[in-house]
């Protein structure tokens, strides 16, 4: 049985006046039904662009190439726009990062939901309205009939996010891509949205890609996690293994930057990763993380580092030992002291 989603060797190139941007470089991903894959990393690492590439929503100047890009065994490469439109929004749906800009301010919530459903299914307006109200009830938008006739600006951020989730489920998709679904929401609403997504997945068996920078969210909902840096996957594996035993310095740096109860002493300084994500210009002739890595040695600066297997279902793009034994809090602390 084919994977629900299979991506091999995905590249995205964008020509600019300064040269060719390479924001996505050789991404490999697989996802099965009922599974949640989290993609994590700093802003600018290529997480959202990867999702847009899968959905065929790239800017006009962007060029996509891949060895394989398939949904349920069907290749998405070279599909005409009409064929891709039939899949996008129907079998593969996306919850966009900002519901205020994703929803059209000129139309009511109900009108937008009915339009999406009638675009993909032969259904009467009355039946589409009933389905939309059913989904609003499912995602706990109450009172559903009143919210159906309201405009996006009349709803709170949490309600707009729930509307986006309801809209993505209208056609009972097989794959849901959630791009930062809890951004800018308070902790209570964030927990409700995450629980809602988990309940929906349990009931429907959909596959889900969760794009986030919040490792707390990842720990709660994801079966597997892919860590992205500068357009590449630098580490991948089962979420619990990856969070408990990181193998890549970048993953270690991300974990050091969040307060973890029981691990970070009270009043201790949180770690951070020096520097910023570099502009993805030109060809990667070195480890992309080397300029920010406290463990970098000469080979890191002189050769591209390939993703290699590091045990059952684990992969890492690093020349350090595969057991993670080289990672050291002392080395990180010394590097940060030298920087300051």
C-alpha positions as CSV (number, residue, x, y, z in Angstrom):
1,X,0.0,0.0,0.0
2,X,1.5,3.4,-1.0
3,X,2.3,6.1,1.6
4,X,-0.4,8.8,1.9
5,X,2.3,11.3,1.0
6,X,5.8,10.6,-0.4
7,X,8.4,13.3,-1.1
8,X,11.9,12.5,-2.4
9,X,14.6,15.0,-3.4
10,X,12.3,18.1,-3.3
11,X,14.1,21.3,-4.4
12,X,12.8,24.9,-4.8
13,X,14.9,27.5,-6.6
14,X,14.0,31.2,-6.8
15,X,15.9,33.6,-9.1
16,X,16.7,37.0,-7.7
17,X,18.9,40.0,-8.6
18,X,21.4,38.8,-6.0
19,X,21.5,35.2,-7.3
20,X,19.5,32.0,-7.1
21,X,17.9,31.4,-3.7
22,X,17.7,27.7,-2.7
23,X,15.2,27.8,0.2
24,X,14.4,24.0,-0.1
25,X,17.3,21.6,-0.8
26,X,16.7,17.9,-1.2
27,X,13.8,17.3,1.2
28,X,12.6,13.7,1.8
29,X,9.4,13.0,3.7
30,X,6.8,10.2,4.0
31,X,3.5,10.3,5.9
32,X,0.9,7.5,6.4
33,X,-2.7,7.7,7.4
34,X,-3.5,8.4,11.0
35,X,0.1,9.7,11.6
36,X,1.3,13.2,12.6
37,X,4.6,14.4,11.3
38,X,5.9,17.6,12.9
39,X,8.3,19.9,11.0
40,X,10.1,22.3,13.3
41,X,12.8,25.0,13.1
42,X,13.4,28.7,13.3
43,X,11.6,31.2,11.1
44,X,13.1,31.2,7.6
45,X,14.2,27.5,7.7
46,X,11.7,26.6,4.9
47,X,8.9,24.9,6.8
48,X,6.0,26.7,5.3
49,X,7.6,26.8,1.9
50,X,7.8,23.0,1.9
51,X,4.1,22.8,2.5
52,X,3.4,25.3,-0.2
53,X,5.6,23.3,-2.6
54,X,3.6,20.1,-1.9
55,X,0.3,22.0,-2.6
56,X,1.6,23.7,-5.7
57,X,1.3,27.2,-4.2
58,X,4.7,28.5,-4.9
59,X,5.5,32.1,-6.2
60,X,5.6,32.5,-9.9
61,X,9.4,32.9,-10.0
62,X,9.9,29.7,-8.0
63,X,11.0,26.5,-9.7
64,X,10.1,23.1,-8.2
65,X,11.9,19.9,-9.0
66,X,11.7,16.5,-7.2
67,X,12.5,12.9,-7.8
68,X,9.1,12.0,-6.4
69,X,6.1,13.9,-5.1
70,X,3.0,11.7,-4.7
71,X,-0.3,11.5,-2.9
72,X,-1.7,8.0,-2.3
73,X,0.5,6.7,-5.1
74,X,-0.5,9.4,-7.6
75,X,2.2,11.7,-8.8
76,X,1.6,15.4,-8.2
77,X,4.5,16.4,-10.5
78,X,3.4,18.1,-13.8
79,X,-0.3,18.1,-12.9
80,X,-2.3,20.8,-14.7
81,X,-3.8,23.5,-12.6
82,X,-7.3,22.2,-12.8
83,X,-6.3,18.7,-11.7
84,X,-4.3,20.1,-8.8
85,X,-7.2,22.3,-7.8
86,X,-9.4,19.2,-7.6
87,X,-6.9,17.7,-5.1
88,X,-6.0,20.8,-3.2
89,X,-8.9,21.8,-0.8
90,X,-10.5,18.4,-1.3
91,X,-8.1,15.5,-0.6
92,X,-5.2,17.7,0.8
93,X,-6.2,20.7,2.9
94,X,-4.2,23.3,4.7
95,X,-4.8,25.4,7.8
96,X,-2.9,28.6,7.0
97,X,-0.8,30.4,9.6
98,X,-2.8,33.5,10.0
99,X,-6.6,32.9,9.8
100,X,-7.3,36.7,9.6
101,X,-5.6,36.9,6.2
102,X,-6.6,33.4,5.0
103,X,-10.3,34.3,5.4
104,X,-11.8,36.8,3.0
105,X,-13.0,39.9,5.0
106,X,-15.6,40.7,2.4
107,X,-17.7,37.5,2.9
108,X,-19.3,35.9,5.8
109,X,-17.9,32.7,7.3
110,X,-20.8,30.7,6.1
111,X,-20.6,32.0,2.5
112,X,-16.9,31.0,2.3
113,X,-17.5,27.6,3.7
114,X,-20.4,26.9,1.3
115,X,-18.3,28.1,-1.7
116,X,-15.4,25.7,-0.8
117,X,-17.8,22.7,-0.5
118,X,-19.7,23.4,-3.7
119,X,-16.4,23.9,-5.6
120,X,-15.4,20.3,-4.9
121,X,-18.8,18.5,-4.6
122,X,-22.1,18.3,-6.4
123,X,-24.3,19.5,-3.6
124,X,-27.2,21.9,-3.2
125,X,-26.8,25.2,-1.3
126,X,-29.0,23.9,1.5
127,X,-27.0,20.7,1.9
128,X,-23.8,22.7,1.8
129,X,-25.1,25.0,4.5
130,X,-26.1,22.0,6.7
131,X,-22.7,20.5,6.3
132,X,-21.0,23.8,7.2
133,X,-23.1,24.1,10.3
134,X,-22.3,20.5,11.2
135,X,-18.5,21.2,11.0
136,X,-18.8,24.5,13.0
137,X,-20.5,22.5,15.7
138,X,-17.8,19.8,15.5
139,X,-15.0,22.4,16.1
140,X,-17.0,24.0,18.9
141,X,-17.8,27.3,17.2
142,X,-21.0,28.3,19.2
143,X,-23.6,29.3,18.5
144,X,-22.9,27.9,15.0
145,X,-25.9,29.5,13.3
146,X,-25.0,32.9,14.5
147,X,-21.3,32.6,13.6
148,X,-22.3,31.3,10.2
149,X,-23.6,34.7,9.2
150,X,-20.8,36.7,10.7
151,X,-17.7,38.2,9.1
152,X,-14.1,37.2,10.1
153,X,-13.4,40.5,11.9
154,X,-16.4,39.8,14.2
155,X,-14.7,36.6,15.6
156,X,-11.9,36.2,18.0
157,X,-8.5,34.7,17.0
158,X,-9.4,31.4,18.5
159,X,-12.8,31.3,16.7
160,X,-11.2,32.2,13.4
161,X,-8.7,29.4,13.8
162,X,-11.6,26.9,14.5
163,X,-13.4,28.2,11.4
164,X,-10.2,27.5,9.4
165,X,-10.1,23.9,10.8
166,X,-13.8,23.4,10.0
167,X,-13.3,24.7,6.4
168,X,-10.3,22.3,5.9
169,X,-12.5,19.4,7.0
170,X,-15.5,20.2,4.8
171,X,-14.6,17.6,2.1
172,X,-13.3,15.0,4.5
173,X,-9.6,15.2,3.3
174,X,-7.0,12.4,3.7
175,X,-4.2,14.8,4.5
176,X,-4.2,18.0,6.6
177,X,-1.3,20.4,6.7
178,X,-1.5,22.7,9.8
179,X,0.9,25.7,9.5
180,X,1.4,27.1,13.0
181,X,-2.2,26.5,13.9
182,X,-1.8,27.9,17.5
183,X,0.3,31.0,16.7
184,X,-0.8,34.1,18.6
185,X,-3.3,32.2,20.7
186,X,-3.3,32.2,24.4
187,X,-2.3,29.0,26.2
188,X,-5.8,27.9,27.1
189,X,-7.1,28.3,23.5
190,X,-3.9,26.7,22.2
191,X,-4.5,23.6,24.3
192,X,-8.1,23.4,23.0
193,X,-7.1,23.7,19.4
194,X,-4.5,21.0,19.7
195,X,-6.9,18.6,21.5
196,X,-9.4,19.3,18.8
197,X,-7.0,18.3,16.0
198,X,-6.0,15.2,17.9
199,X,-9.7,14.2,18.4
200,X,-10.5,14.8,14.7
201,X,-7.5,12.7,13.7
202,X,-8.6,9.9,16.0
203,X,-12.1,9.9,14.6
204,X,-11.2,10.3,10.9
205,X,-7.8,8.7,10.5
206,X,-6.4,11.6,8.5
207,X,-2.7,12.1,8.1
208,X,-1.4,15.4,9.5
209,X,1.7,17.5,8.9
210,X,2.2,20.0,11.8
211,X,4.5,23.0,11.1
212,X,5.6,24.7,14.2
213,X,8.5,26.2,16.2
214,X,7.0,25.1,19.5
215,X,8.6,21.9,20.8
216,X,6.1,21.7,23.6
217,X,3.3,21.3,20.9
218,X,5.5,18.7,19.1
219,X,5.9,16.6,22.2
220,X,2.2,16.5,22.7
221,X,0.9,15.6,19.3
222,X,3.5,14.4,16.9
223,X,4.5,10.8,16.2
224,X,7.6,11.7,14.2
225,X,9.5,15.0,13.9
226,X,11.7,16.4,11.2
227,X,14.0,19.3,12.2
228,X,14.7,21.8,9.4
229,X,17.5,24.2,9.0
230,X,18.3,26.4,6.0
231,X,16.1,24.4,3.7
232,X,17.3,21.0,4.7
233,X,16.2,18.3,7.2
234,X,19.1,18.0,9.7
235,X,17.5,15.4,12.0
236,X,14.5,13.1,11.8
237,X,13.0,10.4,14.0
238,X,10.3,9.4,16.5
239,X,9.4,12.4,18.5
240,X,10.1,11.0,21.9
241,X,13.5,9.6,20.9
242,X,14.4,12.9,19.2
243,X,13.5,15.1,22.1
244,X,15.1,12.8,24.8
245,X,18.3,12.1,22.8
246,X,19.0,14.8,20.2
247,X,21.8,13.9,17.7
248,X,22.3,17.2,15.9
249,X,23.7,20.3,17.5
250,X,20.9,22.4,16.1
251,X,18.3,20.2,17.8
252,X,20.2,20.4,21.0
253,X,20.3,24.2,20.7
254,X,16.5,24.4,20.2
255,X,15.9,22.2,23.2
256,X,18.3,24.3,25.3
257,X,16.3,27.4,24.5
258,X,13.1,26.3,26.1
259,X,12.3,25.9,29.9
260,X,11.6,22.2,30.5
261,X,10.3,21.4,34.0
262,X,12.6,19.0,35.8
263,X,15.5,19.7,33.4
264,X,16.2,23.4,33.6
265,X,17.0,24.5,37.2
266,X,15.0,27.4,38.6
267,X,16.5,30.8,37.8
268,X,19.0,29.3,35.4
269,X,19.8,31.1,32.2
270,X,18.1,29.6,29.1
271,X,20.4,28.7,26.3
272,X,20.2,30.2,22.8
273,X,21.7,29.7,19.3
274,X,24.1,32.5,18.3
275,X,23.6,34.1,15.0
276,X,20.8,33.9,12.5
277,X,19.7,31.6,9.7
278,X,21.8,32.4,6.7
279,X,20.3,33.5,3.3
280,X,20.0,30.4,1.2
281,X,22.1,31.8,-1.7
282,X,24.2,29.6,-3.9
283,X,25.3,26.0,-3.5
284,X,25.7,24.3,-0.1
285,X,29.4,23.5,-0.1
286,X,29.6,23.1,3.7
287,X,27.5,22.3,6.7
288,X,24.9,25.0,6.7
289,X,24.9,25.1,10.5
290,X,28.7,25.4,10.9
291,X,28.8,29.2,11.4
292,X,26.6,28.8,14.5
293,X,27.8,25.4,15.7
294,X,30.1,25.1,18.8
295,X,31.2,21.7,17.6
296,X,32.2,22.7,14.1
297,X,35.6,21.3,12.8
298,X,37.4,21.7,9.5
299,X,35.4,19.1,7.5
300,X,32.2,21.0,8.5
301,X,33.5,24.1,6.6
302,X,34.8,22.3,3.5
303,X,32.2,19.7,2.5
304,X,28.4,19.3,2.3
305,X,27.1,16.9,4.9
306,X,24.7,14.2,3.8
307,X,21.8,12.9,5.8
308,X,22.7,9.5,7.2
309,X,21.0,6.7,9.2
310,X,21.5,6.9,12.9
311,X,19.5,3.9,14.1
312,X,15.9,2.6,13.6
313,X,13.9,5.4,12.0
314,X,16.5,8.0,13.0
315,X,18.5,10.2,10.5
316,X,20.9,13.0,11.1
317,X,22.9,15.4,8.9
318,X,26.1,15.7,11.0
319,X,29.6,14.2,11.3
320,X,29.5,13.9,15.1
321,X,29.2,10.4,16.5
322,X,25.7,8.9,15.9
323,X,25.1,8.1,19.6
324,X,25.0,11.8,20.6
325,X,27.9,11.3,23.0
326,X,29.7,14.4,21.6
327,X,26.9,16.8,22.6
328,X,27.9,18.7,25.7
329,X,26.3,21.5,27.8
330,X,29.8,22.7,28.7
331,X,30.7,23.2,25.1
332,X,27.6,25.2,24.5
333,X,28.1,27.3,27.6
334,X,31.7,28.0,26.7
335,X,30.7,29.1,23.2
336,X,28.0,31.5,24.5
337,X,30.4,33.0,27.1
338,X,33.0,33.6,24.3
339,X,30.3,35.3,22.2
340,X,29.3,37.7,25.0
